[in-house]
């Protein structure tokens, strides 16, 4: 069970970081700078779908982290 919790925690952290990067990519101070950098590097321009994907990733990542931290260990008497 400890390995599963650790896996959920790591996946949650990765989702959270990915989501925050997506949000930064779409809603930063200098959006024109991000559009220009995306064009130069062949990346998709900031869009609503990237924003909503980032929001979803943040929600799932935070929920996974909360679950991994908050779930209780089972003692032998509980099994």
PyMOL Python script that loads the backbone (N, CA, C, O; Angstrom):
from pymol import cmd

cmd.read_pdbstr("""\
ATOM      1  N   UNK A   1       0.818  -1.192   0.000  1.00  0.00           N
ATOM      2  CA  UNK A   1       0.000   0.000   0.000  1.00  0.00           C
ATOM      3  C   UNK A   1       0.866   1.262   0.000  1.00  0.00           C
ATOM      4  O   UNK A   1       0.484   2.279  -0.580  1.00  0.00           O
ATOM      5  N   UNK A   2       2.007   1.199   0.637  1.00  0.00           N
ATOM      6  CA  UNK A   2       2.898   2.360   0.700  1.00  0.00           C
ATOM      7  C   UNK A   2       3.378   2.751  -0.699  1.00  0.00           C
ATOM      8  O   UNK A   2       3.517   3.936  -1.000  1.00  0.00           O
ATOM      9  N   UNK A   3       3.632   1.754  -1.554  1.00  0.00           N
ATOM     10  CA  UNK A   3       4.075   2.049  -2.912  1.00  0.00           C
ATOM     11  C   UNK A   3       2.996   2.713  -3.741  1.00  0.00           C
ATOM     12  O   UNK A   3       3.289   3.577  -4.569  1.00  0.00           O
ATOM     13  N   UNK A   4       1.761   2.323  -3.529  1.00  0.00           N
ATOM     14  CA  UNK A   4       0.650   2.934  -4.261  1.00  0.00           C
ATOM     15  C   UNK A   4       0.481   4.386  -3.841  1.00  0.00           C
ATOM     16  O   UNK A   4       0.290   5.263  -4.683  1.00  0.00           O
ATOM     17  N   UNK A   5       0.550   4.640  -2.534  1.00  0.00           N
ATOM     18  CA  UNK A   5       0.444   6.024  -2.048  1.00  0.00           C
ATOM     19  C   UNK A   5       1.557   6.893  -2.619  1.00  0.00           C
ATOM     20  O   UNK A   5       1.323   8.031  -3.024  1.00  0.00           O
ATOM     21  N   UNK A   6       2.748   6.355  -2.646  1.00  0.00           N
ATOM     22  CA  UNK A   6       3.885   7.122  -3.180  1.00  0.00           C
ATOM     23  C   UNK A   6       3.686   7.394  -4.671  1.00  0.00           C
ATOM     24  O   UNK A   6       3.989   8.487  -5.148  1.00  0.00           O
ATOM     25  N   UNK A   7       3.181   6.410  -5.402  1.00  0.00           N
ATOM     26  CA  UNK A   7       2.915   6.602  -6.825  1.00  0.00           C
ATOM     27  C   UNK A   7       1.847   7.654  -7.070  1.00  0.00           C
ATOM     28  O   UNK A   7       1.983   8.479  -7.973  1.00  0.00           O
ATOM     29  N   UNK A   8       0.787   7.630  -6.275  1.00  0.00           N
ATOM     30  CA  UNK A   8      -0.273   8.636  -6.395  1.00  0.00           C
ATOM     31  C   UNK A   8       0.282  10.017  -6.071  1.00  0.00           C
ATOM     32  O   UNK A   8      -0.064  10.997  -6.730  1.00  0.00           O
ATOM     33  N   UNK A   9       1.136  10.097  -5.062  1.00  0.00           N
ATOM     34  CA  UNK A   9       1.731  11.374  -4.674  1.00  0.00           C
ATOM     35  C   UNK A   9       2.612  11.926  -5.793  1.00  0.00           C
ATOM     36  O   UNK A   9       2.521  13.108  -6.125  1.00  0.00           O
ATOM     37  N   UNK A  10       3.453  11.091  -6.370  1.00  0.00           N
ATOM     38  CA  UNK A  10       4.344  11.534  -7.455  1.00  0.00           C
ATOM     39  C   UNK A  10       3.526  11.950  -8.676  1.00  0.00           C
ATOM     40  O   UNK A  10       3.804  12.979  -9.291  1.00  0.00           O
ATOM     41  N   UNK A  11       2.515  11.147  -9.028  1.00  0.00           N
ATOM     42  CA  UNK A  11       1.664  11.501 -10.169  1.00  0.00           C
ATOM     43  C   UNK A  11       0.934  12.818  -9.906  1.00  0.00           C
ATOM     44  O   UNK A  11       0.791  13.644 -10.808  1.00  0.00           O
ATOM     45  N   UNK A  12       0.476  13.008  -8.677  1.00  0.00           N
ATOM     46  CA  UNK A  12      -0.195  14.263  -8.319  1.00  0.00           C
ATOM     47  C   UNK A  12       0.730  15.459  -8.427  1.00  0.00           C
ATOM     48  O   UNK A  12       0.332  16.516  -8.917  1.00  0.00           O
ATOM     49  N   UNK A  13       1.954  15.297  -7.974  1.00  0.00           N
ATOM     50  CA  UNK A  13       2.922  16.390  -8.074  1.00  0.00           C
ATOM     51  C   UNK A  13       3.218  16.733  -9.532  1.00  0.00           C
ATOM     52  O   UNK A  13       3.294  17.908  -9.892  1.00  0.00           O
ATOM     53  N   UNK A  14       3.383  15.715 -10.365  1.00  0.00           N
ATOM     54  CA  UNK A  14       3.642  15.960 -11.783  1.00  0.00           C
ATOM     55  C   UNK A  14       2.458  16.650 -12.450  1.00  0.00           C
ATOM     56  O   UNK A  14       2.643  17.573 -13.243  1.00  0.00           O
ATOM     57  N   UNK A  15       1.245  16.207 -12.133  1.00  0.00           N
ATOM     58  CA  UNK A  15       0.056  16.855 -12.684  1.00  0.00           C
ATOM     59  C   UNK A  15      -0.052  18.301 -12.230  1.00  0.00           C
ATOM     60  O   UNK A  15      -0.390  19.181 -13.022  1.00  0.00           O
ATOM     61  N   UNK A  16       0.229  18.545 -10.974  1.00  0.00           N
ATOM     62  CA  UNK A  16       0.150  19.894 -10.440  1.00  0.00           C
ATOM     63  C   UNK A  16       1.153  20.820 -11.127  1.00  0.00           C
ATOM     64  O   UNK A  16       0.801  21.935 -11.513  1.00  0.00           O
ATOM     65  N   UNK A  17       2.379  20.375 -11.279  1.00  0.00           N
ATOM     66  CA  UNK A  17       3.404  21.193 -11.942  1.00  0.00           C
ATOM     67  C   UNK A  17       3.023  21.436 -13.404  1.00  0.00           C
ATOM     68  O   UNK A  17       3.137  22.556 -13.903  1.00  0.00           O
ATOM     69  N   UNK A  18       2.568  20.377 -14.089  1.00  0.00           N
ATOM     70  CA  UNK A  18       2.160  20.528 -15.487  1.00  0.00           C
ATOM     71  C   UNK A  18       1.017  21.531 -15.614  1.00  0.00           C
ATOM     72  O   UNK A  18       1.031  22.387 -16.499  1.00  0.00           O
ATOM     73  N   UNK A  19       0.038  21.424 -14.737  1.00  0.00           N
ATOM     74  CA  UNK A  19      -1.098  22.332 -14.774  1.00  0.00           C
ATOM     75  C   UNK A  19      -0.701  23.775 -14.523  1.00  0.00           C
ATOM     76  O   UNK A  19      -1.182  24.686 -15.197  1.00  0.00           O
ATOM     77  N   UNK A  20       0.172  23.980 -13.559  1.00  0.00           N
ATOM     78  CA  UNK A  20       0.621  25.343 -13.274  1.00  0.00           C
ATOM     79  C   UNK A  20       1.425  25.919 -14.429  1.00  0.00           C
ATOM     80  O   UNK A  20       1.332  27.112 -14.715  1.00  0.00           O
ATOM     81  N   UNK A  21       2.211  25.085 -15.094  1.00  0.00           N
ATOM     82  CA  UNK A  21       2.950  25.559 -16.272  1.00  0.00           C
ATOM     83  C   UNK A  21       1.997  25.907 -17.412  1.00  0.00           C
ATOM     84  O   UNK A  21       2.211  26.890 -18.122  1.00  0.00           O
ATOM     85  N   UNK A  22       0.947  25.108 -17.592  1.00  0.00           N
ATOM     86  CA  UNK A  22      -0.060  25.429 -18.611  1.00  0.00           C
ATOM     87  C   UNK A  22      -0.741  26.757 -18.308  1.00  0.00           C
ATOM     88  O   UNK A  22      -0.955  27.574 -19.204  1.00  0.00           O
ATOM     89  N   UNK A  23      -1.080  26.968 -17.040  1.00  0.00           N
ATOM     90  CA  UNK A  23      -1.721  28.230 -16.673  1.00  0.00           C
ATOM     91  C   UNK A  23      -0.777  29.409 -16.881  1.00  0.00           C
ATOM     92  O   UNK A  23      -1.206  30.470 -17.335  1.00  0.00           O
ATOM     93  N   UNK A  24       0.476  29.238 -16.562  1.00  0.00           N
ATOM     94  CA  UNK A  24       1.455  30.303 -16.780  1.00  0.00           C
ATOM     95  C   UNK A  24       1.619  30.583 -18.271  1.00  0.00           C
ATOM     96  O   UNK A  24       1.777  31.735 -18.677  1.00  0.00           O
ATOM     97  N   UNK A  25       1.580  29.533 -19.083  1.00  0.00           N
ATOM     98  CA  UNK A  25       1.753  29.666 -20.526  1.00  0.00           C
ATOM     99  C   UNK A  25       0.605  30.449 -21.159  1.00  0.00           C
ATOM    100  O   UNK A  25       0.810  31.170 -22.135  1.00  0.00           O
ATOM    101  N   UNK A  26      -0.588  30.311 -20.613  1.00  0.00           N
ATOM    102  CA  UNK A  26      -1.749  30.948 -21.229  1.00  0.00           C
ATOM    103  C   UNK A  26      -2.128  32.276 -20.595  1.00  0.00           C
ATOM    104  O   UNK A  26      -2.778  33.090 -21.252  1.00  0.00           O
ATOM    105  N   UNK A  27      -1.756  32.529 -19.361  1.00  0.00           N
ATOM    106  CA  UNK A  27      -2.195  33.744 -18.673  1.00  0.00           C
ATOM    107  C   UNK A  27      -1.042  34.534 -18.063  1.00  0.00           C
ATOM    108  O   UNK A  27      -1.194  35.097 -16.979  1.00  0.00           O
ATOM    109  N   UNK A  28       0.082  34.586 -18.721  1.00  0.00           N
ATOM    110  CA  UNK A  28       1.224  35.328 -18.184  1.00  0.00           C
ATOM    111  C   UNK A  28       1.073  36.819 -18.493  1.00  0.00           C
ATOM    112  O   UNK A  28       0.193  37.217 -19.256  1.00  0.00           O
ATOM    113  N   UNK A  29       1.927  37.625 -17.902  1.00  0.00           N
ATOM    114  CA  UNK A  29       1.868  39.077 -18.083  1.00  0.00           C
ATOM    115  C   UNK A  29       2.031  39.478 -19.556  1.00  0.00           C
ATOM    116  O   UNK A  29       1.276  40.301 -20.073  1.00  0.00           O
ATOM    117  N   UNK A  30       3.001  38.899 -20.200  1.00  0.00           N
ATOM    118  CA  UNK A  30       3.287  39.269 -21.586  1.00  0.00           C
ATOM    119  C   UNK A  30       2.839  38.147 -22.519  1.00  0.00           C
ATOM    120  O   UNK A  30       3.650  37.326 -22.948  1.00  0.00           O
ATOM    121  N   UNK A  31       1.553  38.116 -22.829  1.00  0.00           N
ATOM    122  CA  UNK A  31       1.000  37.058 -23.667  1.00  0.00           C
ATOM    123  C   UNK A  31       1.576  37.103 -25.075  1.00  0.00           C
ATOM    124  O   UNK A  31       1.769  36.063 -25.704  1.00  0.00           O
ATOM    125  N   UNK A  32       1.852  38.311 -25.572  1.00  0.00           N
ATOM    126  CA  UNK A  32       2.436  38.431 -26.915  1.00  0.00           C
ATOM    127  C   UNK A  32       3.824  37.788 -26.972  1.00  0.00           C
ATOM    128  O   UNK A  32       4.203  37.197 -27.984  1.00  0.00           O
ATOM    129  N   UNK A  33       4.568  37.909 -25.886  1.00  0.00           N
ATOM    130  CA  UNK A  33       5.896  37.276 -25.836  1.00  0.00           C
ATOM    131  C   UNK A  33       5.755  35.756 -25.913  1.00  0.00           C
ATOM    132  O   UNK A  33       6.556  35.090 -26.568  1.00  0.00           O
ATOM    133  N   UNK A  34       4.746  35.212 -25.251  1.00  0.00           N
ATOM    134  CA  UNK A  34       4.523  33.771 -25.274  1.00  0.00           C
ATOM    135  C   UNK A  34       4.080  33.316 -26.658  1.00  0.00           C
ATOM    136  O   UNK A  34       4.504  32.258 -27.126  1.00  0.00           O
ATOM    137  N   UNK A  35       3.234  34.099 -27.318  1.00  0.00           N
ATOM    138  CA  UNK A  35       2.803  33.748 -28.676  1.00  0.00           C
ATOM    139  C   UNK A  35       3.983  33.753 -29.639  1.00  0.00           C
ATOM    140  O   UNK A  35       4.108  32.864 -30.481  1.00  0.00           O
ATOM    141  N   UNK A  36       4.842  34.752 -29.513  1.00  0.00           N
ATOM    142  CA  UNK A  36       6.016  34.830 -30.384  1.00  0.00           C
ATOM    143  C   UNK A  36       6.968  33.665 -30.127  1.00  0.00           C
ATOM    144  O   UNK A  36       7.480  33.063 -31.071  1.00  0.00           O
ATOM    145  N   UNK A  37       7.205  33.347 -28.869  1.00  0.00           N
ATOM    146  CA  UNK A  37       8.091  32.217 -28.543  1.00  0.00           C
ATOM    147  C   UNK A  37       7.493  30.901 -29.042  1.00  0.00           C
ATOM    148  O   UNK A  37       8.229  30.033 -29.513  1.00  0.00           O
ATOM    149  N   UNK A  38       6.184  30.741 -28.947  1.00  0.00           N
ATOM    150  CA  UNK A  38       5.530  29.528 -29.439  1.00  0.00           C
ATOM    151  C   UNK A  38       5.689  29.417 -30.948  1.00  0.00           C
ATOM    152  O   UNK A  38       5.941  28.332 -31.470  1.00  0.00           O
ATOM    153  N   UNK A  39       5.542  30.534 -31.649  1.00  0.00           N
ATOM    154  CA  UNK A  39       5.688  30.507 -33.100  1.00  0.00           C
ATOM    155  C   UNK A  39       7.110  30.147 -33.504  1.00  0.00           C
ATOM    156  O   UNK A  39       7.317  29.354 -34.421  1.00  0.00           O
ATOM    157  N   UNK A  40       8.085  30.728 -32.821  1.00  0.00           N
ATOM    158  CA  UNK A  40       9.494  30.467 -33.145  1.00  0.00           C
ATOM    159  C   UNK A  40       9.864  29.007 -32.882  1.00  0.00           C
ATOM    160  O   UNK A  40      10.598  28.411 -33.670  1.00  0.00           O
ATOM    161  N   UNK A  41       9.374  28.427 -31.796  1.00  0.00           N
ATOM    162  CA  UNK A  41       9.740  27.064 -31.414  1.00  0.00           C
ATOM    163  C   UNK A  41       8.792  26.002 -31.956  1.00  0.00           C
ATOM    164  O   UNK A  41       8.978  24.818 -31.677  1.00  0.00           O
ATOM    165  N   UNK A  42       7.796  26.390 -32.711  1.00  0.00           N
ATOM    166  CA  UNK A  42       6.877  25.425 -33.298  1.00  0.00           C
ATOM    167  C   UNK A  42       5.889  24.827 -32.306  1.00  0.00           C
ATOM    168  O   UNK A  42       5.409  23.711 -32.502  1.00  0.00           O
ATOM    169  N   UNK A  43       5.586  25.555 -31.252  1.00  0.00           N
ATOM    170  CA  UNK A  43       4.631  25.101 -30.240  1.00  0.00           C
ATOM    171  C   UNK A  43       3.252  25.667 -30.554  1.00  0.00           C
ATOM    172  O   UNK A  43       3.135  26.650 -31.286  1.00  0.00           O
ATOM    173  N   UNK A  44       2.214  25.056 -30.006  1.00  0.00           N
ATOM    174  CA  UNK A  44       0.880  25.633 -30.232  1.00  0.00           C
ATOM    175  C   UNK A  44       0.749  26.962 -29.501  1.00  0.00           C
ATOM    176  O   UNK A  44       1.295  27.126 -28.410  1.00  0.00           O
ATOM    177  N   UNK A  45       0.032  27.909 -30.090  1.00  0.00           N
ATOM    178  CA  UNK A  45      -0.139  29.197 -29.410  1.00  0.00           C
ATOM    179  C   UNK A  45      -1.032  29.037 -28.186  1.00  0.00           C
ATOM    180  O   UNK A  45      -1.841  28.110 -28.132  1.00  0.00           O
ATOM    181  N   UNK A  46      -0.899  29.925 -27.204  1.00  0.00           N
ATOM    182  CA  UNK A  46      -1.767  29.861 -26.030  1.00  0.00           C
ATOM    183  C   UNK A  46      -3.241  29.910 -26.452  1.00  0.00           C
ATOM    184  O   UNK A  46      -3.639  30.748 -27.261  1.00  0.00           O
ATOM    185  N   UNK A  47      -4.038  28.998 -25.892  1.00  0.00           N
ATOM    186  CA  UNK A  47      -5.449  28.924 -26.279  1.00  0.00           C
ATOM    187  C   UNK A  47      -6.289  28.525 -25.068  1.00  0.00           C
ATOM    188  O   UNK A  47      -5.767  28.197 -24.003  1.00  0.00           O
ATOM    189  N   UNK A  48      -7.588  28.564 -25.265  1.00  0.00           N
ATOM    190  CA  UNK A  48      -8.511  28.203 -24.193  1.00  0.00           C
ATOM    191  C   UNK A  48      -8.399  26.727 -23.831  1.00  0.00           C
ATOM    192  O   UNK A  48      -8.540  26.372 -22.661  1.00  0.00           O
ATOM    193  N   UNK A  49      -8.148  25.860 -24.807  1.00  0.00           N
ATOM    194  CA  UNK A  49      -8.043  24.430 -24.492  1.00  0.00           C
ATOM    195  C   UNK A  49      -6.832  24.133 -23.609  1.00  0.00           C
ATOM    196  O   UNK A  49      -6.898  23.264 -22.741  1.00  0.00           O
ATOM    197  N   UNK A  50      -5.729  24.849 -23.825  1.00  0.00           N
ATOM    198  CA  UNK A  50      -4.558  24.684 -22.955  1.00  0.00           C
ATOM    199  C   UNK A  50      -4.873  25.208 -21.559  1.00  0.00           C
ATOM    200  O   UNK A  50      -4.465  24.611 -20.562  1.00  0.00           O
ATOM    201  N   UNK A  51      -5.593  26.313 -21.487  1.00  0.00           N
ATOM    202  CA  UNK A  51      -5.989  26.873 -20.194  1.00  0.00           C
ATOM    203  C   UNK A  51      -6.871  25.884 -19.425  1.00  0.00           C
ATOM    204  O   UNK A  51      -6.617  25.617 -18.250  1.00  0.00           O
ATOM    205  N   UNK A  52      -7.901  25.341 -20.076  1.00  0.00           N
ATOM    206  CA  UNK A  52      -8.810  24.409 -19.401  1.00  0.00           C
ATOM    207  C   UNK A  52      -8.104  23.096 -19.044  1.00  0.00           C
ATOM    208  O   UNK A  52      -8.390  22.500 -18.006  1.00  0.00           O
ATOM    209  N   UNK A  53      -7.197  22.653 -19.889  1.00  0.00           N
ATOM    210  CA  UNK A  53      -6.405  21.465 -19.561  1.00  0.00           C
ATOM    211  C   UNK A  53      -5.530  21.705 -18.347  1.00  0.00           C
ATOM    212  O   UNK A  53      -5.363  20.816 -17.512  1.00  0.00           O
ATOM    213  N   UNK A  54      -4.967  22.912 -18.244  1.00  0.00           N
ATOM    214  CA  UNK A  54      -4.163  23.261 -17.078  1.00  0.00           C
ATOM    215  C   UNK A  54      -4.989  23.314 -15.810  1.00  0.00           C
ATOM    216  O   UNK A  54      -4.543  22.866 -14.754  1.00  0.00           O
ATOM    217  N   UNK A  55      -6.198  23.863 -15.912  1.00  0.00           N
ATOM    218  CA  UNK A  55      -7.080  23.909 -14.746  1.00  0.00           C
ATOM    219  C   UNK A  55      -7.435  22.497 -14.297  1.00  0.00           C
ATOM    220  O   UNK A  55      -7.410  22.199 -13.103  1.00  0.00           O
ATOM    221  N   UNK A  56      -7.763  21.630 -15.245  1.00  0.00           N
ATOM    222  CA  UNK A  56      -8.098  20.237 -14.920  1.00  0.00           C
ATOM    223  C   UNK A  56      -6.905  19.517 -14.289  1.00  0.00           C
ATOM    224  O   UNK A  56      -7.067  18.773 -13.322  1.00  0.00           O
ATOM    225  N   UNK A  57      -5.702  19.739 -14.839  1.00  0.00           N
ATOM    226  CA  UNK A  57      -4.509  19.099 -14.286  1.00  0.00           C
ATOM    227  C   UNK A  57      -4.228  19.579 -12.863  1.00  0.00           C
ATOM    228  O   UNK A  57      -3.830  18.782 -12.013  1.00  0.00           O
ATOM    229  N   UNK A  58      -4.429  20.863 -12.593  1.00  0.00           N
ATOM    230  CA  UNK A  58      -4.222  21.391 -11.235  1.00  0.00           C
ATOM    231  C   UNK A  58      -5.221  20.761 -10.267  1.00  0.00           C
ATOM    232  O   UNK A  58      -4.856  20.376  -9.156  1.00  0.00           O
ATOM    233  N   UNK A  59      -6.476  20.657 -10.689  1.00  0.00           N
ATOM    234  CA  UNK A  59      -7.497  20.069  -9.816  1.00  0.00           C
ATOM    235  C   UNK A  59      -7.180  18.606  -9.520  1.00  0.00           C
ATOM    236  O   UNK A  59      -7.215  18.182  -8.365  1.00  0.00           O
ATOM    237  N   UNK A  60      -6.874  17.842 -10.556  1.00  0.00           N
ATOM    238  CA  UNK A  60      -6.567  16.420 -10.351  1.00  0.00           C
ATOM    239  C   UNK A  60      -5.275  16.224  -9.549  1.00  0.00           C
ATOM    240  O   UNK A  60      -5.197  15.339  -8.697  1.00  0.00           O
ATOM    241  N   UNK A  61      -4.274  17.046  -9.823  1.00  0.00           N
ATOM    242  CA  UNK A  61      -3.021  16.939  -9.090  1.00  0.00           C
ATOM    243  C   UNK A  61      -3.181  17.272  -7.621  1.00  0.00           C
ATOM    244  O   UNK A  61      -2.661  16.566  -6.757  1.00  0.00           O
ATOM    245  N   UNK A  62      -3.900  18.348  -7.336  1.00  0.00           N
ATOM    246  CA  UNK A  62      -4.113  18.726  -5.934  1.00  0.00           C
ATOM    247  C   UNK A  62      -4.957  17.678  -5.211  1.00  0.00           C
ATOM    248  O   UNK A  62      -4.697  17.366  -4.049  1.00  0.00           O
ATOM    249  N   UNK A  63      -5.961  17.138  -5.888  1.00  0.00           N
ATOM    250  CA  UNK A  63      -6.777  16.088  -5.283  1.00  0.00           C
ATOM    251  C   UNK A  63      -5.986  14.828  -5.005  1.00  0.00           C
ATOM    252  O   UNK A  63      -6.158  14.195  -3.963  1.00  0.00           O
ATOM    253  N   UNK A  64      -5.116  14.462  -5.941  1.00  0.00           N
ATOM    254  CA  UNK A  64      -4.284  13.275  -5.746  1.00  0.00           C
ATOM    255  C   UNK A  64      -3.313  13.450  -4.591  1.00  0.00           C
ATOM    256  O   UNK A  64      -3.111  12.533  -3.794  1.00  0.00           O
ATOM    257  N   UNK A  65      -2.715  14.628  -4.505  1.00  0.00           N
ATOM    258  CA  UNK A  65      -1.794  14.902  -3.402  1.00  0.00           C
ATOM    259  C   UNK A  65      -2.544  14.866  -2.075  1.00  0.00           C
ATOM    260  O   UNK A  65      -2.058  14.285  -1.105  1.00  0.00           O
ATOM    261  N   UNK A  66      -3.710  15.474  -2.025  1.00  0.00           N
ATOM    262  CA  UNK A  66      -4.504  15.461  -0.805  1.00  0.00           C
ATOM    263  C   UNK A  66      -4.905  14.058  -0.395  1.00  0.00           C
ATOM    264  O   UNK A  66      -4.885  13.721   0.788  1.00  0.00           O
ATOM    265  N   UNK A  67      -5.271  13.233  -1.377  1.00  0.00           N
ATOM    266  CA  UNK A  67      -5.637  11.855  -1.074  1.00  0.00           C
ATOM    267  C   UNK A  67      -4.430  11.081  -0.551  1.00  0.00           C
ATOM    268  O   UNK A  67      -4.535  10.368   0.447  1.00  0.00           O
ATOM    269  N   UNK A  68      -3.278  11.220  -1.224  1.00  0.00           N
ATOM    270  CA  UNK A  68      -2.084  10.474  -0.825  1.00  0.00           C
ATOM    271  C   UNK A  68      -1.614  10.878   0.571  1.00  0.00           C
ATOM    272  O   UNK A  68      -1.124  10.039   1.326  1.00  0.00           O
ATOM    273  N   UNK A  69      -1.756  12.128   0.908  1.00  0.00           N
ATOM    274  CA  UNK A  69      -1.345  12.587   2.241  1.00  0.00           C
ATOM    275  C   UNK A  69      -2.379  12.192   3.292  1.00  0.00           C
ATOM    276  O   UNK A  69      -2.023  11.822   4.410  1.00  0.00           O
ATOM    277  N   UNK A  70      -3.655  12.271   2.932  1.00  0.00           N
ATOM    278  CA  UNK A  70      -4.704  12.091   3.918  1.00  0.00           C
ATOM    279  C   UNK A  70      -5.163  10.673   4.158  1.00  0.00           C
ATOM    280  O   UNK A  70      -5.793  10.398   5.179  1.00  0.00           O
ATOM    281  N   UNK A  71      -4.865   9.756   3.240  1.00  0.00           N
ATOM    282  CA  UNK A  71      -5.340   8.385   3.426  1.00  0.00           C
ATOM    283  C   UNK A  71      -4.607   7.745   4.602  1.00  0.00           C
ATOM    284  O   UNK A  71      -3.401   7.918   4.773  1.00  0.00           O
ATOM    285  N   UNK A  72      -5.354   7.012   5.396  1.00  0.00           N
ATOM    286  CA  UNK A  72      -4.769   6.395   6.588  1.00  0.00           C
ATOM    287  C   UNK A  72      -4.183   5.034   6.246  1.00  0.00           C
ATOM    288  O   UNK A  72      -4.650   4.336   5.346  1.00  0.00           O
ATOM    289  N   UNK A  73      -3.161   4.687   6.984  1.00  0.00           N
ATOM    290  CA  UNK A  73      -2.624   3.329   6.886  1.00  0.00           C
ATOM    291  C   UNK A  73      -3.552   2.386   7.625  1.00  0.00           C
ATOM    292  O   UNK A  73      -4.147   2.749   8.639  1.00  0.00           O
ATOM    293  N   UNK A  74      -3.667   1.196   7.118  1.00  0.00           N
ATOM    294  CA  UNK A  74      -4.469   0.187   7.817  1.00  0.00           C
ATOM    295  C   UNK A  74      -3.576  -0.581   8.778  1.00  0.00           C
ATOM    296  O   UNK A  74      -2.485  -1.025   8.419  1.00  0.00           O
ATOM    297  N   UNK A  75      -4.052  -0.727   9.987  1.00  0.00           N
ATOM    298  CA  UNK A  75      -3.331  -1.548  10.957  1.00  0.00           C
ATOM    299  C   UNK A  75      -3.749  -2.998  10.741  1.00  0.00           C
ATOM    300  O   UNK A  75      -4.779  -3.244  10.114  1.00  0.00           O
ATOM    301  N   UNK A  76      -2.988  -3.957  11.235  1.00  0.00           N
ATOM    302  CA  UNK A  76      -3.348  -5.358  11.035  1.00  0.00           C
ATOM    303  C   UNK A  76      -4.729  -5.707  11.561  1.00  0.00           C
ATOM    304  O   UNK A  76      -5.369  -6.613  11.026  1.00  0.00           O
ATOM    305  N   UNK A  77      -5.210  -5.024  12.588  1.00  0.00           N
ATOM    306  CA  UNK A  77      -6.535  -5.325  13.127  1.00  0.00           C
ATOM    307  C   UNK A  77      -7.659  -4.844  12.204  1.00  0.00           C
ATOM    308  O   UNK A  77      -8.784  -5.333  12.311  1.00  0.00           O
ATOM    309  N   UNK A  78      -7.381  -3.897  11.302  1.00  0.00           N
ATOM    310  CA  UNK A  78      -8.385  -3.363  10.388  1.00  0.00           C
ATOM    311  C   UNK A  78      -8.529  -4.193   9.120  1.00  0.00           C
ATOM    312  O   UNK A  78      -9.492  -4.001   8.378  1.00  0.00           O
ATOM    313  N   UNK A  79      -7.617  -5.096   8.851  1.00  0.00           N
ATOM    314  CA  UNK A  79      -7.641  -5.852   7.609  1.00  0.00           C
ATOM    315  C   UNK A  79      -8.538  -7.057   7.691  1.00  0.00           C
ATOM    316  O   UNK A  79      -8.665  -7.800   6.717  1.00  0.00           O
TER     317      UNK A  79
END
""", "prot")
cmd.dss("prot")
cmd.show_as("cartoon", "prot")
cmd.util.cbc("prot")
cmd.orient("prot")
